[in-house]
């Protein structure tokens, strides 16, 4: 079953590429290499928790490749070239987007209310004089 939180994962991948100035952020040669690159960043502990939660099994060939990585801090990707994009708020938002477990990943409505978008809301409010703080009217369609 499709879950819109997959789109939030995709947004997280794009955002990581943009703020760390490394596009694409996860540059895998194939599906296996892609998964390895993701696990090298997000770590194996949360990955194993996710696999267990949903009773998912990895092929034995992948287990040895994936089960020994520590989660990297997002700040470890900050450099002199990208530090202006890597605010604490941006890194917090990214962390909420890039979660293995889709049930723990931020939803689109929650994302719109994240402080990362405060400057956008402030700008819109100054232009329109209307404040809705990321809340969409039920009848409003994008």
Rosetta constraint file for C-alpha pairs under 8 A:
AtomPair CA 2 CA 6 HARMONIC 7.87 0.50
AtomPair CA 4 CA 8 HARMONIC 7.01 0.50
AtomPair CA 4 CA 107 HARMONIC 7.80 0.50
AtomPair CA 5 CA 9 HARMONIC 6.44 0.50
AtomPair CA 5 CA 102 HARMONIC 5.97 0.50
AtomPair CA 5 CA 103 HARMONIC 7.98 0.50
AtomPair CA 5 CA 105 HARMONIC 6.67 0.50
AtomPair CA 5 CA 106 HARMONIC 7.29 0.50
AtomPair CA 5 CA 107 HARMONIC 6.07 0.50
AtomPair CA 5 CA 108 HARMONIC 7.62 0.50
AtomPair CA 6 CA 10 HARMONIC 6.43 0.50
AtomPair CA 6 CA 102 HARMONIC 7.15 0.50
AtomPair CA 7 CA 11 HARMONIC 6.18 0.50
AtomPair CA 8 CA 12 HARMONIC 6.14 0.50
AtomPair CA 8 CA 97 HARMONIC 5.81 0.50
AtomPair CA 8 CA 98 HARMONIC 7.91 0.50
AtomPair CA 8 CA 105 HARMONIC 7.52 0.50
AtomPair CA 8 CA 106 HARMONIC 7.17 0.50
AtomPair CA 8 CA 107 HARMONIC 6.99 0.50
AtomPair CA 8 CA 108 HARMONIC 6.99 0.50
AtomPair CA 9 CA 13 HARMONIC 6.32 0.50
AtomPair CA 9 CA 97 HARMONIC 5.59 0.50
AtomPair CA 9 CA 98 HARMONIC 5.59 0.50
AtomPair CA 9 CA 99 HARMONIC 7.46 0.50
AtomPair CA 9 CA 105 HARMONIC 7.84 0.50
AtomPair CA 10 CA 14 HARMONIC 6.31 0.50
AtomPair CA 11 CA 15 HARMONIC 5.95 0.50
AtomPair CA 11 CA 97 HARMONIC 7.24 0.50
AtomPair CA 12 CA 16 HARMONIC 6.00 0.50
AtomPair CA 12 CA 94 HARMONIC 5.76 0.50
AtomPair CA 12 CA 97 HARMONIC 4.96 0.50
AtomPair CA 12 CA 98 HARMONIC 5.52 0.50
AtomPair CA 13 CA 17 HARMONIC 6.32 0.50
AtomPair CA 13 CA 24 HARMONIC 7.53 0.50
AtomPair CA 13 CA 25 HARMONIC 6.41 0.50
AtomPair CA 13 CA 26 HARMONIC 7.33 0.50
AtomPair CA 13 CA 98 HARMONIC 7.32 0.50
AtomPair CA 14 CA 18 HARMONIC 6.24 0.50
AtomPair CA 14 CA 23 HARMONIC 7.66 0.50
AtomPair CA 14 CA 24 HARMONIC 7.15 0.50
AtomPair CA 14 CA 25 HARMONIC 7.39 0.50
AtomPair CA 15 CA 19 HARMONIC 6.05 0.50
AtomPair CA 15 CA 94 HARMONIC 7.02 0.50
AtomPair CA 16 CA 20 HARMONIC 5.74 0.50
AtomPair CA 16 CA 21 HARMONIC 7.78 0.50
AtomPair CA 16 CA 22 HARMONIC 7.59 0.50
AtomPair CA 16 CA 25 HARMONIC 5.99 0.50
AtomPair CA 16 CA 94 HARMONIC 6.93 0.50
AtomPair CA 17 CA 21 HARMONIC 5.46 0.50
AtomPair CA 17 CA 22 HARMONIC 4.70 0.50
AtomPair CA 17 CA 23 HARMONIC 4.46 0.50
AtomPair CA 17 CA 24 HARMONIC 5.34 0.50
AtomPair CA 17 CA 25 HARMONIC 4.53 0.50
AtomPair CA 18 CA 22 HARMONIC 6.67 0.50
AtomPair CA 18 CA 23 HARMONIC 6.78 0.50
AtomPair CA 19 CA 82 HARMONIC 6.42 0.50
AtomPair CA 19 CA 85 HARMONIC 5.17 0.50
AtomPair CA 19 CA 86 HARMONIC 5.95 0.50
AtomPair CA 20 CA 25 HARMONIC 7.84 0.50
AtomPair CA 20 CA 77 HARMONIC 6.42 0.50
AtomPair CA 20 CA 78 HARMONIC 6.49 0.50
AtomPair CA 20 CA 79 HARMONIC 7.88 0.50
AtomPair CA 20 CA 82 HARMONIC 5.69 0.50
AtomPair CA 20 CA 85 HARMONIC 7.55 0.50
AtomPair CA 20 CA 86 HARMONIC 7.30 0.50
AtomPair CA 21 CA 82 HARMONIC 6.42 0.50
AtomPair CA 23 CA 27 HARMONIC 7.86 0.50
AtomPair CA 26 CA 34 HARMONIC 6.58 0.50
AtomPair CA 26 CA 37 HARMONIC 6.10 0.50
AtomPair CA 26 CA 38 HARMONIC 6.44 0.50
AtomPair CA 27 CA 34 HARMONIC 6.55 0.50
AtomPair CA 27 CA 37 HARMONIC 7.41 0.50
AtomPair CA 28 CA 32 HARMONIC 7.74 0.50
AtomPair CA 28 CA 33 HARMONIC 4.87 0.50
AtomPair CA 28 CA 34 HARMONIC 3.91 0.50
AtomPair CA 28 CA 35 HARMONIC 7.63 0.50
AtomPair CA 28 CA 37 HARMONIC 6.66 0.50
AtomPair CA 29 CA 33 HARMONIC 5.74 0.50
AtomPair CA 29 CA 34 HARMONIC 6.64 0.50
AtomPair CA 30 CA 34 HARMONIC 5.96 0.50
AtomPair CA 31 CA 35 HARMONIC 6.22 0.50
AtomPair CA 32 CA 36 HARMONIC 6.27 0.50
AtomPair CA 32 CA 62 HARMONIC 7.89 0.50
AtomPair CA 33 CA 37 HARMONIC 6.18 0.50
AtomPair CA 34 CA 38 HARMONIC 6.30 0.50
AtomPair CA 35 CA 39 HARMONIC 6.16 0.50
AtomPair CA 36 CA 40 HARMONIC 6.10 0.50
AtomPair CA 36 CA 65 HARMONIC 7.11 0.50
AtomPair CA 36 CA 66 HARMONIC 6.10 0.50
AtomPair CA 37 CA 41 HARMONIC 6.64 0.50
AtomPair CA 38 CA 42 HARMONIC 6.07 0.50
AtomPair CA 38 CA 43 HARMONIC 7.87 0.50
AtomPair CA 39 CA 43 HARMONIC 4.88 0.50
AtomPair CA 39 CA 44 HARMONIC 5.95 0.50
AtomPair CA 39 CA 47 HARMONIC 7.29 0.50
AtomPair CA 39 CA 66 HARMONIC 6.53 0.50
AtomPair CA 39 CA 69 HARMONIC 6.83 0.50
AtomPair CA 39 CA 71 HARMONIC 7.89 0.50
AtomPair CA 40 CA 44 HARMONIC 7.69 0.50
AtomPair CA 40 CA 66 HARMONIC 7.85 0.50
AtomPair CA 40 CA 69 HARMONIC 5.57 0.50
AtomPair CA 40 CA 70 HARMONIC 7.17 0.50
AtomPair CA 40 CA 71 HARMONIC 7.07 0.50
AtomPair CA 40 CA 72 HARMONIC 7.69 0.50
AtomPair CA 41 CA 69 HARMONIC 7.91 0.50
AtomPair CA 41 CA 70 HARMONIC 7.67 0.50
AtomPair CA 41 CA 71 HARMONIC 5.64 0.50
AtomPair CA 41 CA 72 HARMONIC 5.28 0.50
AtomPair CA 42 CA 46 HARMONIC 7.56 0.50
AtomPair CA 42 CA 47 HARMONIC 7.83 0.50
AtomPair CA 42 CA 70 HARMONIC 7.45 0.50
AtomPair CA 42 CA 71 HARMONIC 4.66 0.50
AtomPair CA 42 CA 72 HARMONIC 6.30 0.50
AtomPair CA 42 CA 99 HARMONIC 7.95 0.50
AtomPair CA 43 CA 47 HARMONIC 6.78 0.50
AtomPair CA 43 CA 68 HARMONIC 7.83 0.50
AtomPair CA 43 CA 69 HARMONIC 4.96 0.50
AtomPair CA 43 CA 70 HARMONIC 4.58 0.50
AtomPair CA 43 CA 71 HARMONIC 3.78 0.50
AtomPair CA 43 CA 72 HARMONIC 6.96 0.50
AtomPair CA 44 CA 48 HARMONIC 5.93 0.50
AtomPair CA 44 CA 66 HARMONIC 6.66 0.50
AtomPair CA 44 CA 67 HARMONIC 5.42 0.50
AtomPair CA 44 CA 68 HARMONIC 6.20 0.50
AtomPair CA 44 CA 69 HARMONIC 5.34 0.50
AtomPair CA 44 CA 70 HARMONIC 6.40 0.50
AtomPair CA 44 CA 71 HARMONIC 7.13 0.50
AtomPair CA 45 CA 49 HARMONIC 6.28 0.50
AtomPair CA 45 CA 70 HARMONIC 7.54 0.50
AtomPair CA 45 CA 71 HARMONIC 7.89 0.50
AtomPair CA 46 CA 50 HARMONIC 6.10 0.50
AtomPair CA 46 CA 100 HARMONIC 7.09 0.50
AtomPair CA 47 CA 51 HARMONIC 6.21 0.50
AtomPair CA 47 CA 100 HARMONIC 6.35 0.50
AtomPair CA 48 CA 52 HARMONIC 6.09 0.50
AtomPair CA 48 CA 67 HARMONIC 7.94 0.50
AtomPair CA 49 CA 53 HARMONIC 6.00 0.50
AtomPair CA 50 CA 54 HARMONIC 6.41 0.50
AtomPair CA 50 CA 100 HARMONIC 6.55 0.50
AtomPair CA 50 CA 101 HARMONIC 5.76 0.50
AtomPair CA 51 CA 55 HARMONIC 5.77 0.50
AtomPair CA 51 CA 56 HARMONIC 4.74 0.50
AtomPair CA 51 CA 57 HARMONIC 6.75 0.50
AtomPair CA 52 CA 56 HARMONIC 6.23 0.50
AtomPair CA 58 CA 62 HARMONIC 6.32 0.50
AtomPair CA 58 CA 63 HARMONIC 6.30 0.50
AtomPair CA 59 CA 63 HARMONIC 6.62 0.50
AtomPair CA 60 CA 64 HARMONIC 7.19 0.50
AtomPair CA 61 CA 65 HARMONIC 7.34 0.50
AtomPair CA 62 CA 66 HARMONIC 6.07 0.50
AtomPair CA 63 CA 67 HARMONIC 5.80 0.50
AtomPair CA 64 CA 68 HARMONIC 7.77 0.50
AtomPair CA 72 CA 76 HARMONIC 6.85 0.50
AtomPair CA 73 CA 77 HARMONIC 7.76 0.50
AtomPair CA 74 CA 78 HARMONIC 7.35 0.50
AtomPair CA 74 CA 91 HARMONIC 6.49 0.50
AtomPair CA 74 CA 95 HARMONIC 7.86 0.50
AtomPair CA 75 CA 86 HARMONIC 8.00 0.50
AtomPair CA 75 CA 91 HARMONIC 7.75 0.50
AtomPair CA 78 CA 82 HARMONIC 6.09 0.50
AtomPair CA 78 CA 83 HARMONIC 5.54 0.50
AtomPair CA 78 CA 86 HARMONIC 6.64 0.50
AtomPair CA 79 CA 83 HARMONIC 5.59 0.50
AtomPair CA 82 CA 86 HARMONIC 6.54 0.50
AtomPair CA 83 CA 87 HARMONIC 7.29 0.50
AtomPair CA 85 CA 90 HARMONIC 7.53 0.50
AtomPair CA 86 CA 90 HARMONIC 5.81 0.50
AtomPair CA 86 CA 91 HARMONIC 6.21 0.50
AtomPair CA 87 CA 91 HARMONIC 6.26 0.50
AtomPair CA 88 CA 92 HARMONIC 6.09 0.50
AtomPair CA 89 CA 93 HARMONIC 6.16 0.50
AtomPair CA 89 CA 115 HARMONIC 6.67 0.50
AtomPair CA 89 CA 116 HARMONIC 5.55 0.50
AtomPair CA 90 CA 94 HARMONIC 6.13 0.50
AtomPair CA 90 CA 116 HARMONIC 5.90 0.50
AtomPair CA 91 CA 95 HARMONIC 6.07 0.50
AtomPair CA 92 CA 96 HARMONIC 6.40 0.50
AtomPair CA 93 CA 97 HARMONIC 6.41 0.50
AtomPair CA 93 CA 111 HARMONIC 7.77 0.50
AtomPair CA 93 CA 114 HARMONIC 7.12 0.50
AtomPair CA 93 CA 116 HARMONIC 6.69 0.50
AtomPair CA 94 CA 98 HARMONIC 6.17 0.50
AtomPair CA 95 CA 99 HARMONIC 6.96 0.50
AtomPair CA 96 CA 105 HARMONIC 5.75 0.50
AtomPair CA 96 CA 106 HARMONIC 5.53 0.50
AtomPair CA 97 CA 105 HARMONIC 5.65 0.50
AtomPair CA 97 CA 106 HARMONIC 5.80 0.50
AtomPair CA 98 CA 105 HARMONIC 7.02 0.50
AtomPair CA 99 CA 104 HARMONIC 6.84 0.50
AtomPair CA 99 CA 105 HARMONIC 5.50 0.50
AtomPair CA 100 CA 105 HARMONIC 7.70 0.50
AtomPair CA 101 CA 105 HARMONIC 6.43 0.50
AtomPair CA 106 CA 110 HARMONIC 6.14 0.50
AtomPair CA 106 CA 111 HARMONIC 6.20 0.50
AtomPair CA 107 CA 111 HARMONIC 6.01 0.50
AtomPair CA 108 CA 112 HARMONIC 6.29 0.50
AtomPair CA 109 CA 113 HARMONIC 6.79 0.50
AtomPair CA 109 CA 134 HARMONIC 7.63 0.50
AtomPair CA 109 CA 135 HARMONIC 7.56 0.50
AtomPair CA 110 CA 114 HARMONIC 6.47 0.50
AtomPair CA 112 CA 117 HARMONIC 6.70 0.50
AtomPair CA 112 CA 134 HARMONIC 5.17 0.50
AtomPair CA 112 CA 135 HARMONIC 7.72 0.50
AtomPair CA 113 CA 117 HARMONIC 7.03 0.50
AtomPair CA 113 CA 133 HARMONIC 6.48 0.50
AtomPair CA 113 CA 134 HARMONIC 4.96 0.50
AtomPair CA 113 CA 135 HARMONIC 7.44 0.50
AtomPair CA 114 CA 118 HARMONIC 7.37 0.50
AtomPair CA 117 CA 121 HARMONIC 6.28 0.50
AtomPair CA 118 CA 122 HARMONIC 5.99 0.50
AtomPair CA 119 CA 123 HARMONIC 6.06 0.50
AtomPair CA 120 CA 124 HARMONIC 6.14 0.50
AtomPair CA 121 CA 125 HARMONIC 5.97 0.50
AtomPair CA 121 CA 131 HARMONIC 7.63 0.50
AtomPair CA 121 CA 133 HARMONIC 6.57 0.50
AtomPair CA 121 CA 134 HARMONIC 7.35 0.50
AtomPair CA 122 CA 126 HARMONIC 6.10 0.50
AtomPair CA 123 CA 127 HARMONIC 6.24 0.50
AtomPair CA 124 CA 128 HARMONIC 5.99 0.50
AtomPair CA 124 CA 129 HARMONIC 7.69 0.50
AtomPair CA 124 CA 130 HARMONIC 7.67 0.50
AtomPair CA 125 CA 129 HARMONIC 4.82 0.50
AtomPair CA 125 CA 130 HARMONIC 5.14 0.50
AtomPair CA 125 CA 131 HARMONIC 5.50 0.50
AtomPair CA 126 CA 130 HARMONIC 7.88 0.50
AtomPair CA 132 CA 136 HARMONIC 7.40 0.50
AtomPair CA 136 CA 140 HARMONIC 6.48 0.50
